[in-house]
C-alpha cells in the first residue's frame, strides 16, 4: 500500500504549490500518494499540467473559490 504524503500549500502563491509537490516527490521517491492542498486558483493549471507532462496520475477537486485539493499518485 502506498503511503500518503500531505502537502499544505494553502496561503502560498504560485509557483510554490508546484515547487512543494516537486520537492515532496523527490524526497519520497516512487510509489507514494500525495494530497496537496492549495488556495491559489492558478495552482490548478500548474499542478495538472505538470502531472500530465510527466505521466503522473492527478485528480483535482475545487472545494471552494479559495481551496483546491489534488490527489496525486506517483
PDB file of N, H, CA, C and O in Angstrom:
ATOM      1  N   UNK A   1       0.836  -1.186   0.000  1.00  0.00           N
ATOM      2  CA  UNK A   1       0.000   0.000   0.000  1.00  0.00           C
ATOM      3  C   UNK A   1       0.881   1.249   0.000  1.00  0.00           C
ATOM      4  O   UNK A   1       1.904   1.305   0.682  1.00  0.00           O
ATOM      5  N   UNK A   2       0.467   2.234  -0.767  1.00  0.00           N
ATOM      6  H   UNK A   2      -0.364   2.188  -1.321  1.00  0.00           H
ATOM      7  CA  UNK A   2       1.203   3.489  -0.843  1.00  0.00           C
ATOM      8  C   UNK A   2       0.952   4.326   0.401  1.00  0.00           C
ATOM      9  O   UNK A   2      -0.160   4.353   0.929  1.00  0.00           O
ATOM     10  N   UNK A   3       1.994   5.011   0.865  1.00  0.00           N
ATOM     11  H   UNK A   3       2.897   4.989   0.436  1.00  0.00           H
ATOM     12  CA  UNK A   3       1.790   5.941   1.963  1.00  0.00           C
ATOM     13  C   UNK A   3       1.303   7.264   1.372  1.00  0.00           C
ATOM     14  O   UNK A   3       1.575   7.576   0.212  1.00  0.00           O
ATOM     15  N   UNK A   4       0.580   8.034   2.184  1.00  0.00           N
ATOM     16  H   UNK A   4       0.359   7.780   3.126  1.00  0.00           H
ATOM     17  CA  UNK A   4       0.041   9.310   1.717  1.00  0.00           C
ATOM     18  C   UNK A   4       0.842  10.436   2.350  1.00  0.00           C
ATOM     19  O   UNK A   4       0.991  10.507   3.570  1.00  0.00           O
ATOM     20  N   UNK A   5       1.351  11.305   1.503  1.00  0.00           N
ATOM     21  H   UNK A   5       1.230  11.248   0.512  1.00  0.00           H
ATOM     22  CA  UNK A   5       2.120  12.464   1.954  1.00  0.00           C
ATOM     23  C   UNK A   5       1.230  13.688   1.760  1.00  0.00           C
ATOM     24  O   UNK A   5       0.794  13.971   0.644  1.00  0.00           O
ATOM     25  N   UNK A   6       0.961  14.414   2.848  1.00  0.00           N
ATOM     26  H   UNK A   6       1.315  14.184   3.754  1.00  0.00           H
ATOM     27  CA  UNK A   6       0.143  15.618   2.736  1.00  0.00           C
ATOM     28  C   UNK A   6       1.050  16.828   2.572  1.00  0.00           C
ATOM     29  O   UNK A   6       2.033  16.997   3.293  1.00  0.00           O
ATOM     30  N   UNK A   7       0.692  17.664   1.605  1.00  0.00           N
ATOM     31  H   UNK A   7      -0.107  17.527   1.019  1.00  0.00           H
ATOM     32  CA  UNK A   7       1.433  18.893   1.325  1.00  0.00           C
ATOM     33  C   UNK A   7       0.459  20.051   1.491  1.00  0.00           C
ATOM     34  O   UNK A   7      -0.498  20.176   0.726  1.00  0.00           O
ATOM     35  N   UNK A   8       0.696  20.884   2.473  1.00  0.00           N
ATOM     36  H   UNK A   8       1.473  20.782   3.094  1.00  0.00           H
ATOM     37  CA  UNK A   8      -0.191  22.018   2.733  1.00  0.00           C
ATOM     38  C   UNK A   8       0.444  23.280   2.155  1.00  0.00           C
ATOM     39  O   UNK A   8       1.346  23.870   2.749  1.00  0.00           O
ATOM     40  N   UNK A   9      -0.049  23.680   0.981  1.00  0.00           N
ATOM     41  H   UNK A   9      -0.782  23.201   0.499  1.00  0.00           H
ATOM     42  CA  UNK A   9       0.472  24.873   0.314  1.00  0.00           C
ATOM     43  C   UNK A   9      -0.541  26.020   0.379  1.00  0.00           C
ATOM     44  O   UNK A   9      -0.439  26.987  -0.376  1.00  0.00           O
ATOM     45  N   UNK A  10      -1.506  25.909   1.277  1.00  0.00           N
ATOM     46  H   UNK A  10      -1.589  25.123   1.891  1.00  0.00           H
ATOM     47  CA  UNK A  10      -2.507  26.980   1.402  1.00  0.00           C
ATOM     48  C   UNK A  10      -1.822  28.265   1.856  1.00  0.00           C
ATOM     49  O   UNK A  10      -0.960  28.260   2.735  1.00  0.00           O
ATOM     50  N   UNK A  11      -2.234  29.367   1.227  1.00  0.00           N
ATOM     51  H   UNK A  11      -2.934  29.372   0.513  1.00  0.00           H
ATOM     52  CA  UNK A  11      -1.667  30.666   1.563  1.00  0.00           C
ATOM     53  C   UNK A  11      -0.383  30.979   0.818  1.00  0.00           C
ATOM     54  O   UNK A  11       0.181  32.062   0.976  1.00  0.00           O
ATOM     55  N   UNK A  12       0.083  30.038   0.005  1.00  0.00           N
ATOM     56  H   UNK A  12      -0.375  29.158  -0.124  1.00  0.00           H
ATOM     57  CA  UNK A  12       1.318  30.256  -0.753  1.00  0.00           C
ATOM     58  C   UNK A  12       0.968  30.486  -2.227  1.00  0.00           C
ATOM     59  O   UNK A  12       0.243  29.691  -2.825  1.00  0.00           O
ATOM     60  N   UNK A  13       1.485  31.579  -2.814  1.00  0.00           N
ATOM     61  H   UNK A  13       2.075  32.225  -2.328  1.00  0.00           H
ATOM     62  CA  UNK A  13       1.184  31.867  -4.223  1.00  0.00           C
ATOM     63  C   UNK A  13       1.973  30.953  -5.157  1.00  0.00           C
ATOM     64  O   UNK A  13       3.004  30.393  -4.787  1.00  0.00           O
ATOM     65  N   UNK A  14       1.459  30.821  -6.373  1.00  0.00           N
ATOM     66  H   UNK A  14       0.622  31.277  -6.674  1.00  0.00           H
ATOM     67  CA  UNK A  14       2.196  30.058  -7.392  1.00  0.00           C
ATOM     68  C   UNK A  14       3.519  30.764  -7.652  1.00  0.00           C
ATOM     69  O   UNK A  14       3.572  31.994  -7.638  1.00  0.00           O
ATOM     70  N   UNK A  15       4.564  30.024  -7.884  1.00  0.00           N
ATOM     71  H   UNK A  15       4.521  29.025  -7.895  1.00  0.00           H
ATOM     72  CA  UNK A  15       4.630  28.586  -8.162  1.00  0.00           C
ATOM     73  C   UNK A  15       4.914  27.712  -6.939  1.00  0.00           C
ATOM     74  O   UNK A  15       5.296  26.553  -7.101  1.00  0.00           O
ATOM     75  N   UNK A  16       4.741  28.227  -5.733  1.00  0.00           N
ATOM     76  H   UNK A  16       4.430  29.169  -5.601  1.00  0.00           H
ATOM     77  CA  UNK A  16       5.101  27.461  -4.534  1.00  0.00           C
ATOM     78  C   UNK A  16       4.398  26.113  -4.414  1.00  0.00           C
ATOM     79  O   UNK A  16       5.061  25.135  -4.069  1.00  0.00           O
ATOM     80  N   UNK A  17       3.073  25.997  -4.682  1.00  0.00           N
ATOM     81  H   UNK A  17       2.534  26.791  -4.962  1.00  0.00           H
ATOM     82  CA  UNK A  17       2.456  24.670  -4.578  1.00  0.00           C
ATOM     83  C   UNK A  17       3.133  23.634  -5.476  1.00  0.00           C
ATOM     84  O   UNK A  17       3.350  22.495  -5.062  1.00  0.00           O
ATOM     85  N   UNK A  18       3.465  24.034  -6.705  1.00  0.00           N
ATOM     86  H   UNK A  18       3.289  24.959  -7.041  1.00  0.00           H
ATOM     87  CA  UNK A  18       4.140  23.117  -7.620  1.00  0.00           C
ATOM     88  C   UNK A  18       5.546  22.784  -7.129  1.00  0.00           C
ATOM     89  O   UNK A  18       5.960  21.626  -7.178  1.00  0.00           O
ATOM     90  N   UNK A  19       6.270  23.772  -6.665  1.00  0.00           N
ATOM     91  H   UNK A  19       5.933  24.712  -6.625  1.00  0.00           H
ATOM     92  CA  UNK A  19       7.618  23.519  -6.154  1.00  0.00           C
ATOM     93  C   UNK A  19       7.588  22.613  -4.931  1.00  0.00           C
ATOM     94  O   UNK A  19       8.459  21.758  -4.764  1.00  0.00           O
ATOM     95  N   UNK A  20       6.585  22.799  -4.074  1.00  0.00           N
ATOM     96  H   UNK A  20       5.877  23.493  -4.209  1.00  0.00           H
ATOM     97  CA  UNK A  20       6.457  21.936  -2.892  1.00  0.00           C
ATOM     98  C   UNK A  20       6.132  20.495  -3.301  1.00  0.00           C
ATOM     99  O   UNK A  20       6.621  19.547  -2.687  1.00  0.00           O
ATOM    100  N   UNK A  21       5.305  20.337  -4.338  1.00  0.00           N
ATOM    101  H   UNK A  21       4.908  21.107  -4.837  1.00  0.00           H
ATOM    102  CA  UNK A  21       4.999  18.992  -4.845  1.00  0.00           C
ATOM    103  C   UNK A  21       6.246  18.340  -5.413  1.00  0.00           C
ATOM    104  O   UNK A  21       6.530  17.181  -5.109  1.00  0.00           O
ATOM    105  N   UNK A  22       6.996  19.066  -6.234  1.00  0.00           N
ATOM    106  H   UNK A  22       6.765  20.007  -6.481  1.00  0.00           H
ATOM    107  CA  UNK A  22       8.226  18.515  -6.818  1.00  0.00           C
ATOM    108  C   UNK A  22       9.206  18.083  -5.732  1.00  0.00           C
ATOM    109  O   UNK A  22       9.812  17.017  -5.829  1.00  0.00           O
ATOM    110  N   UNK A  23       9.360  18.904  -4.707  1.00  0.00           N
ATOM    111  H   UNK A  23       8.867  19.770  -4.628  1.00  0.00           H
ATOM    112  CA  UNK A  23      10.266  18.583  -3.601  1.00  0.00           C
ATOM    113  C   UNK A  23       9.797  17.318  -2.869  1.00  0.00           C
ATOM    114  O   UNK A  23      10.607  16.455  -2.530  1.00  0.00           O
ATOM    115  N   UNK A  24       8.490  17.217  -2.629  1.00  0.00           N
ATOM    116  H   UNK A  24       7.832  17.918  -2.904  1.00  0.00           H
ATOM    117  CA  UNK A  24       7.948  16.052  -1.924  1.00  0.00           C
ATOM    118  C   UNK A  24       8.126  14.779  -2.749  1.00  0.00           C
ATOM    119  O   UNK A  24       8.443  13.725  -2.198  1.00  0.00           O
ATOM    120  N   UNK A  25       7.925  14.868  -4.062  1.00  0.00           N
ATOM    121  H   UNK A  25       7.667  15.724  -4.510  1.00  0.00           H
ATOM    122  CA  UNK A  25       8.109  13.705  -4.937  1.00  0.00           C
ATOM    123  C   UNK A  25       9.568  13.263  -4.908  1.00  0.00           C
ATOM    124  O   UNK A  25       9.865  12.072  -4.813  1.00  0.00           O
ATOM    125  N   UNK A  26      10.466  14.225  -4.989  1.00  0.00           N
ATOM    126  H   UNK A  26      10.226  15.193  -5.066  1.00  0.00           H
ATOM    127  CA  UNK A  26      11.895  13.902  -4.982  1.00  0.00           C
ATOM    128  C   UNK A  26      12.299  13.236  -3.668  1.00  0.00           C
ATOM    129  O   UNK A  26      13.075  12.280  -3.676  1.00  0.00           O
ATOM    130  N   UNK A  27      11.790  13.724  -2.550  1.00  0.00           N
ATOM    131  H   UNK A  27      11.161  14.501  -2.543  1.00  0.00           H
ATOM    132  CA  UNK A  27      12.138  13.169  -1.248  1.00  0.00           C
ATOM    133  C   UNK A  27      11.499  11.803  -1.015  1.00  0.00           C
ATOM    134  O   UNK A  27      12.116  10.924  -0.413  1.00  0.00           O
ATOM    135  N   UNK A  28      10.267  11.622  -1.490  1.00  0.00           N
ATOM    136  H   UNK A  28       9.766  12.336  -1.979  1.00  0.00           H
ATOM    137  CA  UNK A  28       9.527  10.389  -1.211  1.00  0.00           C
ATOM    138  C   UNK A  28       9.895   9.249  -2.153  1.00  0.00           C
ATOM    139  O   UNK A  28       9.833   8.080  -1.772  1.00  0.00           O
ATOM    140  N   UNK A  29      10.276   9.586  -3.375  1.00  0.00           N
ATOM    141  H   UNK A  29      10.326  10.536  -3.684  1.00  0.00           H
ATOM    142  CA  UNK A  29      10.580   8.540  -4.344  1.00  0.00           C
ATOM    143  C   UNK A  29       9.316   7.942  -4.942  1.00  0.00           C
ATOM    144  O   UNK A  29       8.261   8.575  -4.925  1.00  0.00           O
ATOM    145  N   UNK A  30       9.417   6.728  -5.470  1.00  0.00           N
ATOM    146  H   UNK A  30      10.274   6.214  -5.484  1.00  0.00           H
ATOM    147  CA  UNK A  30       8.301   6.069  -6.161  1.00  0.00           C
ATOM    148  C   UNK A  30       7.271   5.508  -5.195  1.00  0.00           C
ATOM    149  O   UNK A  30       7.527   5.359  -4.000  1.00  0.00           O
ATOM    150  N   UNK A  31       6.102   5.200  -5.739  1.00  0.00           N
ATOM    151  H   UNK A  31       5.894   5.320  -6.709  1.00  0.00           H
ATOM    152  CA  UNK A  31       5.006   4.524  -5.035  1.00  0.00           C
ATOM    153  C   UNK A  31       4.497   5.287  -3.821  1.00  0.00           C
ATOM    154  O   UNK A  31       4.406   4.745  -2.719  1.00  0.00           O
ATOM    155  N   UNK A  32       4.173   6.524  -4.037  1.00  0.00           N
ATOM    156  H   UNK A  32       4.246   6.965  -4.932  1.00  0.00           H
ATOM    157  CA  UNK A  32       3.577   7.330  -2.980  1.00  0.00           C
ATOM    158  C   UNK A  32       2.344   8.040  -3.527  1.00  0.00           C
ATOM    159  O   UNK A  32       2.214   8.262  -4.731  1.00  0.00           O
ATOM    160  N   UNK A  33       1.459   8.382  -2.629  1.00  0.00           N
ATOM    161  H   UNK A  33       1.565   8.202  -1.651  1.00  0.00           H
ATOM    162  CA  UNK A  33       0.300   9.213  -2.946  1.00  0.00           C
ATOM    163  C   UNK A  33       0.494  10.541  -2.235  1.00  0.00           C
ATOM    164  O   UNK A  33       0.978  10.594  -1.104  1.00  0.00           O
ATOM    165  N   UNK A  34       0.113  11.600  -2.911  1.00  0.00           N
ATOM    166  H   UNK A  34      -0.280  11.557  -3.829  1.00  0.00           H
ATOM    167  CA  UNK A  34       0.258  12.939  -2.348  1.00  0.00           C
ATOM    168  C   UNK A  34      -1.101  13.613  -2.315  1.00  0.00           C
ATOM    169  O   UNK A  34      -1.871  13.525  -3.272  1.00  0.00           O
ATOM    170  N   UNK A  35      -1.390  14.282  -1.218  1.00  0.00           N
ATOM    171  H   UNK A  35      -0.765  14.353  -0.441  1.00  0.00           H
ATOM    172  CA  UNK A  35      -2.605  15.076  -1.079  1.00  0.00           C
ATOM    173  C   UNK A  35      -2.133  16.510  -0.912  1.00  0.00           C
ATOM    174  O   UNK A  35      -1.652  16.900   0.152  1.00  0.00           O
ATOM    175  N   UNK A  36      -2.278  17.288  -1.978  1.00  0.00           N
ATOM    176  H   UNK A  36      -2.668  16.970  -2.842  1.00  0.00           H
ATOM    177  CA  UNK A  36      -1.815  18.673  -1.991  1.00  0.00           C
ATOM    178  C   UNK A  36      -3.008  19.595  -1.775  1.00  0.00           C
ATOM    179  O   UNK A  36      -4.021  19.489  -2.467  1.00  0.00           O
ATOM    180  N   UNK A  37      -2.878  20.497  -0.812  1.00  0.00           N
ATOM    181  H   UNK A  37      -2.055  20.583  -0.251  1.00  0.00           H
ATOM    182  CA  UNK A  37      -3.906  21.494  -0.534  1.00  0.00           C
ATOM    183  C   UNK A  37      -3.373  22.856  -0.961  1.00  0.00           C
ATOM    184  O   UNK A  37      -2.251  23.230  -0.617  1.00  0.00           O
ATOM    185  N   UNK A  38      -4.181  23.590  -1.707  1.00  0.00           N
ATOM    186  H   UNK A  38      -5.092  23.286  -1.986  1.00  0.00           H
ATOM    187  CA  UNK A  38      -3.741  24.897  -2.185  1.00  0.00           C
ATOM    188  C   UNK A  38      -4.895  25.887  -2.119  1.00  0.00           C
ATOM    189  O   UNK A  38      -6.064  25.507  -2.187  1.00  0.00           O
ATOM    190  N   UNK A  39      -4.548  27.156  -1.988  1.00  0.00           N
ATOM    191  H   UNK A  39      -3.599  27.465  -1.933  1.00  0.00           H
ATOM    192  CA  UNK A  39      -5.560  28.217  -2.014  1.00  0.00           C
ATOM    193  C   UNK A  39      -5.403  29.096  -3.256  1.00  0.00           C
ATOM    194  O   UNK A  39      -6.199  30.010  -3.470  1.00  0.00           O
ATOM    195  N   UNK A  40      -4.396  28.828  -4.065  1.00  0.00           N
ATOM    196  H   UNK A  40      -3.750  28.085  -3.891  1.00  0.00           H
ATOM    197  CA  UNK A  40      -4.129  29.630  -5.261  1.00  0.00           C
ATOM    198  C   UNK A  40      -4.869  29.047  -6.462  1.00  0.00           C
ATOM    199  O   UNK A  40      -4.624  27.899  -6.833  1.00  0.00           O
ATOM    200  N   UNK A  41      -5.775  29.819  -7.080  1.00  0.00           N
ATOM    201  H   UNK A  41      -5.974  30.751  -6.779  1.00  0.00           H
ATOM    202  CA  UNK A  41      -6.529  29.285  -8.219  1.00  0.00           C
ATOM    203  C   UNK A  41      -5.654  28.920  -9.412  1.00  0.00           C
ATOM    204  O   UNK A  41      -6.039  28.077 -10.222  1.00  0.00           O
ATOM    205  N   UNK A  42      -4.483  29.541  -9.535  1.00  0.00           N
ATOM    206  H   UNK A  42      -4.170  30.226  -8.877  1.00  0.00           H
ATOM    207  CA  UNK A  42      -3.585  29.226 -10.642  1.00  0.00           C
ATOM    208  C   UNK A  42      -2.888  27.883 -10.455  1.00  0.00           C
ATOM    209  O   UNK A  42      -2.317  27.338 -11.400  1.00  0.00           O
ATOM    210  N   UNK A  43      -2.937  27.356  -9.246  1.00  0.00           N
ATOM    211  H   UNK A  43      -3.401  27.799  -8.479  1.00  0.00           H
ATOM    212  CA  UNK A  43      -2.271  26.076  -8.987  1.00  0.00           C
ATOM    213  C   UNK A  43      -2.902  24.956  -9.810  1.00  0.00           C
ATOM    214  O   UNK A  43      -2.228  23.987 -10.158  1.00  0.00           O
ATOM    215  N   UNK A  44      -4.201  25.085 -10.124  1.00  0.00           N
ATOM    216  H   UNK A  44      -4.748  25.872  -9.842  1.00  0.00           H
ATOM    217  CA  UNK A  44      -4.867  24.031 -10.893  1.00  0.00           C
ATOM    218  C   UNK A  44      -4.184  23.831 -12.244  1.00  0.00           C
ATOM    219  O   UNK A  44      -3.944  22.698 -12.662  1.00  0.00           O
ATOM    220  N   UNK A  45      -3.879  24.914 -12.911  1.00  0.00           N
ATOM    221  H   UNK A  45      -4.074  25.834 -12.571  1.00  0.00           H
ATOM    222  CA  UNK A  45      -3.209  24.823 -14.211  1.00  0.00           C
ATOM    223  C   UNK A  45      -1.817  24.230 -14.039  1.00  0.00           C
ATOM    224  O   UNK A  45      -1.439  23.310 -14.765  1.00  0.00           O
ATOM    225  N   UNK A  46      -1.057  24.748 -13.088  1.00  0.00           N
ATOM    226  H   UNK A  46      -1.364  25.495 -12.499  1.00  0.00           H
ATOM    227  CA  UNK A  46       0.329  24.301 -12.891  1.00  0.00           C
ATOM    228  C   UNK A  46       0.415  22.838 -12.490  1.00  0.00           C
ATOM    229  O   UNK A  46       1.187  22.084 -13.083  1.00  0.00           O
ATOM    230  N   UNK A  47      -0.359  22.422 -11.499  1.00  0.00           N
ATOM    231  H   UNK A  47      -0.987  23.035 -11.018  1.00  0.00           H
ATOM    232  CA  UNK A  47      -0.275  21.060 -10.975  1.00  0.00           C
ATOM    233  C   UNK A  47      -0.750  20.055 -12.015  1.00  0.00           C
ATOM    234  O   UNK A  47      -0.070  19.062 -12.278  1.00  0.00           O
ATOM    235  N   UNK A  48      -1.915  20.308 -12.607  1.00  0.00           N
ATOM    236  H   UNK A  48      -2.467  21.114 -12.393  1.00  0.00           H
ATOM    237  CA  UNK A  48      -2.472  19.363 -13.579  1.00  0.00           C
ATOM    238  C   UNK A  48      -1.561  19.246 -14.798  1.00  0.00           C
ATOM    239  O   UNK A  48      -1.328  18.137 -15.280  1.00  0.00           O
ATOM    240  N   UNK A  49      -1.049  20.344 -15.301  1.00  0.00           N
ATOM    241  H   UNK A  49      -1.239  21.245 -14.910  1.00  0.00           H
ATOM    242  CA  UNK A  49      -0.167  20.314 -16.474  1.00  0.00           C
ATOM    243  C   UNK A  49       1.134  19.575 -16.156  1.00  0.00           C
ATOM    244  O   UNK A  49       1.604  18.770 -16.961  1.00  0.00           O
ATOM    245  N   UNK A  50       1.708  19.843 -14.998  1.00  0.00           N
ATOM    246  H   UNK A  50       1.326  20.496 -14.344  1.00  0.00           H
ATOM    247  CA  UNK A  50       2.939  19.156 -14.601  1.00  0.00           C
ATOM    248  C   UNK A  50       2.717  17.644 -14.560  1.00  0.00           C
ATOM    249  O   UNK A  50       3.529  16.871 -15.069  1.00  0.00           O
ATOM    250  N   UNK A  51       1.620  17.241 -13.954  1.00  0.00           N
ATOM    251  H   UNK A  51       0.960  17.869 -13.540  1.00  0.00           H
ATOM    252  CA  UNK A  51       1.332  15.802 -13.857  1.00  0.00           C
ATOM    253  C   UNK A  51       1.104  15.190 -15.229  1.00  0.00           C
ATOM    254  O   UNK A  51       1.594  14.094 -15.501  1.00  0.00           O
ATOM    255  N   UNK A  52       0.371  15.873 -16.097  1.00  0.00           N
ATOM    256  H   UNK A  52      -0.027  16.763 -15.877  1.00  0.00           H
ATOM    257  CA  UNK A  52       0.133  15.364 -17.448  1.00  0.00           C
ATOM    258  C   UNK A  52       1.439  15.197 -18.216  1.00  0.00           C
ATOM    259  O   UNK A  52       1.654  14.169 -18.859  1.00  0.00           O
ATOM    260  N   UNK A  53       2.300  16.186 -18.154  1.00  0.00           N
ATOM    261  H   UNK A  53       2.126  17.021 -17.631  1.00  0.00           H
ATOM    262  CA  UNK A  53       3.565  16.148 -18.881  1.00  0.00           C
ATOM    263  C   UNK A  53       4.499  15.052 -18.381  1.00  0.00           C
ATOM    264  O   UNK A  53       5.356  14.572 -19.123  1.00  0.00           O
ATOM    265  N   UNK A  54       4.329  14.653 -17.105  1.00  0.00           N
ATOM    266  H   UNK A  54       3.633  15.042 -16.502  1.00  0.00           H
ATOM    267  CA  UNK A  54       5.218  13.660 -16.513  1.00  0.00           C
ATOM    268  C   UNK A  54       4.560  12.299 -16.315  1.00  0.00           C
ATOM    269  O   UNK A  54       5.134  11.421 -15.671  1.00  0.00           O
ATOM    270  N   UNK A  55       3.356  12.118 -16.868  1.00  0.00           N
ATOM    271  H   UNK A  55       2.890  12.832 -17.391  1.00  0.00           H
ATOM    272  CA  UNK A  55       2.679  10.840 -16.781  1.00  0.00           C
ATOM    273  C   UNK A  55       2.297  10.445 -15.370  1.00  0.00           C
ATOM    274  O   UNK A  55       2.303   9.263 -15.026  1.00  0.00           O
ATOM    275  N   UNK A  56       1.966  11.429 -14.556  1.00  0.00           N
ATOM    276  H   UNK A  56       1.961  12.389 -14.836  1.00  0.00           H
ATOM    277  CA  UNK A  56       1.609  11.205 -13.159  1.00  0.00           C
ATOM    278  C   UNK A  56       0.092  11.328 -13.025  1.00  0.00           C
ATOM    279  O   UNK A  56      -0.510  12.262 -13.554  1.00  0.00           O
ATOM    280  N   UNK A  57      -0.518  10.387 -12.319  1.00  0.00           N
ATOM    281  H   UNK A  57      -0.029   9.627 -11.889  1.00  0.00           H
ATOM    282  CA  UNK A  57      -1.963  10.406 -12.102  1.00  0.00           C
ATOM    283  C   UNK A  57      -2.327  11.535 -11.139  1.00  0.00           C
ATOM    284  O   UNK A  57      -1.751  11.652 -10.057  1.00  0.00           O
ATOM    285  N   UNK A  58      -3.294  12.367 -11.547  1.00  0.00           N
ATOM    286  H   UNK A  58      -3.761  12.272 -12.426  1.00  0.00           H
ATOM    287  CA  UNK A  58      -3.690  13.511 -10.723  1.00  0.00           C
ATOM    288  C   UNK A  58      -5.191  13.726 -10.832  1.00  0.00           C
ATOM    289  O   UNK A  58      -5.754  13.753 -11.927  1.00  0.00           O
ATOM    290  N   UNK A  59      -5.821  13.876  -9.686  1.00  0.00           N
ATOM    291  H   UNK A  59      -5.364  13.854  -8.797  1.00  0.00           H
ATOM    292  CA  UNK A  59      -7.247  14.213  -9.637  1.00  0.00           C
ATOM    293  C   UNK A  59      -7.374  15.519  -8.869  1.00  0.00           C
ATOM    294  O   UNK A  59      -6.931  15.629  -7.726  1.00  0.00           O
ATOM    295  N   UNK A  60      -7.984  16.507  -9.514  1.00  0.00           N
ATOM    296  H   UNK A  60      -8.344  16.418 -10.443  1.00  0.00           H
ATOM    297  CA  UNK A  60      -8.129  17.826  -8.899  1.00  0.00           C
ATOM    298  C   UNK A  60      -9.575  18.041  -8.464  1.00  0.00           C
ATOM    299  O   UNK A  60     -10.505  17.687  -9.188  1.00  0.00           O
ATOM    300  N   UNK A  61      -9.758  18.619  -7.289  1.00  0.00           N
ATOM    301  H   UNK A  61      -9.002  18.906  -6.701  1.00  0.00           H
ATOM    302  CA  UNK A  61     -11.088  18.967  -6.794  1.00  0.00           C
ATOM    303  C   UNK A  61     -11.085  20.407  -6.326  1.00  0.00           C
ATOM    304  O   UNK A  61     -10.256  20.810  -5.509  1.00  0.00           O
ATOM    305  N   UNK A  62     -12.026  21.180  -6.854  1.00  0.00           N
ATOM    306  H   UNK A  62     -12.699  20.853  -7.517  1.00  0.00           H
ATOM    307  CA  UNK A  62     -12.198  22.562  -6.387  1.00  0.00           C
ATOM    308  C   UNK A  62     -13.207  22.509  -5.247  1.00  0.00           C
ATOM    309  O   UNK A  62     -14.394  22.273  -5.470  1.00  0.00           O
ATOM    310  N   UNK A  63     -12.737  22.727  -4.044  1.00  0.00           N
ATOM    311  H   UNK A  63     -11.773  22.919  -3.863  1.00  0.00           H
ATOM    312  CA  UNK A  63     -13.579  22.659  -2.855  1.00  0.00           C
ATOM    313  C   UNK A  63     -14.390  23.942  -2.706  1.00  0.00           C
ATOM    314  O   UNK A  63     -15.578  23.908  -2.382  1.00  0.00           O
ATOM    315  N   UNK A  64     -13.734  25.066  -2.946  1.00  0.00           N
ATOM    316  H   UNK A  64     -12.770  25.093  -3.209  1.00  0.00           H
ATOM    317  CA  UNK A  64     -14.394  26.377  -2.889  1.00  0.00           C
ATOM    318  C   UNK A  64     -13.571  27.331  -3.754  1.00  0.00           C
ATOM    319  O   UNK A  64     -12.610  26.918  -4.401  1.00  0.00           O
ATOM    320  N   UNK A  65     -13.950  28.592  -3.759  1.00  0.00           N
ATOM    321  H   UNK A  65     -14.731  28.928  -3.233  1.00  0.00           H
ATOM    322  CA  UNK A  65     -13.218  29.580  -4.563  1.00  0.00           C
ATOM    323  C   UNK A  65     -11.789  29.772  -4.067  1.00  0.00           C
ATOM    324  O   UNK A  65     -10.937  30.285  -4.793  1.00  0.00           O
ATOM    325  N   UNK A  66     -11.533  29.361  -2.836  1.00  0.00           N
ATOM    326  H   UNK A  66     -12.225  28.944  -2.246  1.00  0.00           H
ATOM    327  CA  UNK A  66     -10.198  29.561  -2.270  1.00  0.00           C
ATOM    328  C   UNK A  66      -9.561  28.267  -1.766  1.00  0.00           C
ATOM    329  O   UNK A  66      -8.573  28.314  -1.033  1.00  0.00           O
ATOM    330  N   UNK A  67     -10.108  27.121  -2.144  1.00  0.00           N
ATOM    331  H   UNK A  67     -10.911  27.083  -2.740  1.00  0.00           H
ATOM    332  CA  UNK A  67      -9.499  25.865  -1.697  1.00  0.00           C
ATOM    333  C   UNK A  67      -9.564  24.812  -2.793  1.00  0.00           C
ATOM    334  O   UNK A  67     -10.624  24.512  -3.342  1.00  0.00           O
ATOM    335  N   UNK A  68      -8.393  24.265  -3.088  1.00  0.00           N
ATOM    336  H   UNK A  68      -7.532  24.509  -2.641  1.00  0.00           H
ATOM    337  CA  UNK A  68      -8.232  23.245  -4.127  1.00  0.00           C
ATOM    338  C   UNK A  68      -7.487  22.069  -3.527  1.00  0.00           C
ATOM    339  O   UNK A  68      -6.512  22.246  -2.797  1.00  0.00           O
ATOM    340  N   UNK A  69      -7.952  20.862  -3.839  1.00  0.00           N
ATOM    341  H   UNK A  69      -8.744  20.718  -4.432  1.00  0.00           H
ATOM    342  CA  UNK A  69      -7.289  19.645  -3.375  1.00  0.00           C
ATOM    343  C   UNK A  69      -6.850  18.843  -4.577  1.00  0.00           C
ATOM    344  O   UNK A  69      -7.583  18.729  -5.559  1.00  0.00           O
ATOM    345  N   UNK A  70      -5.655  18.287  -4.500  1.00  0.00           N
ATOM    346  H   UNK A  70      -5.059  18.379  -3.702  1.00  0.00           H
ATOM    347  CA  UNK A  70      -5.105  17.460  -5.564  1.00  0.00           C
ATOM    348  C   UNK A  70      -4.696  16.120  -4.968  1.00  0.00           C
ATOM    349  O   UNK A  70      -4.040  16.058  -3.928  1.00  0.00           O
ATOM    350  N   UNK A  71      -5.092  15.060  -5.643  1.00  0.00           N
ATOM    351  H   UNK A  71      -5.624  15.111  -6.488  1.00  0.00           H
ATOM    352  CA  UNK A  71      -4.744  13.714  -5.226  1.00  0.00           C
ATOM    353  C   UNK A  71      -3.841  13.148  -6.312  1.00  0.00           C
ATOM    354  O   UNK A  71      -4.282  12.898  -7.434  1.00  0.00           O
ATOM    355  N   UNK A  72      -2.592  12.952  -5.973  1.00  0.00           N
ATOM    356  H   UNK A  72      -2.234  13.155  -5.062  1.00  0.00           H
ATOM    357  CA  UNK A  72      -1.563  12.608  -6.944  1.00  0.00           C
ATOM    358  C   UNK A  72      -0.959  11.254  -6.576  1.00  0.00           C
ATOM    359  O   UNK A  72      -0.568  11.020  -5.432  1.00  0.00           O
ATOM    360  N   UNK A  73      -0.893  10.367  -7.571  1.00  0.00           N
ATOM    361  H   UNK A  73      -1.211  10.557  -8.500  1.00  0.00           H
ATOM    362  CA  UNK A  73      -0.263   9.061  -7.364  1.00  0.00           C
ATOM    363  C   UNK A  73       0.982   9.002  -8.222  1.00  0.00           C
ATOM    364  O   UNK A  73       0.930   9.215  -9.433  1.00  0.00           O
ATOM    365  N   UNK A  74       2.113   8.709  -7.575  1.00  0.00           N
ATOM    366  H   UNK A  74       2.155   8.536  -6.591  1.00  0.00           H
ATOM    367  CA  UNK A  74       3.385   8.682  -8.277  1.00  0.00           C
ATOM    368  C   UNK A  74       4.064   7.357  -8.012  1.00  0.00           C
ATOM    369  O   UNK A  74       5.163   7.116  -8.511  1.00  0.00           O
TER     370      UNK A  74
END
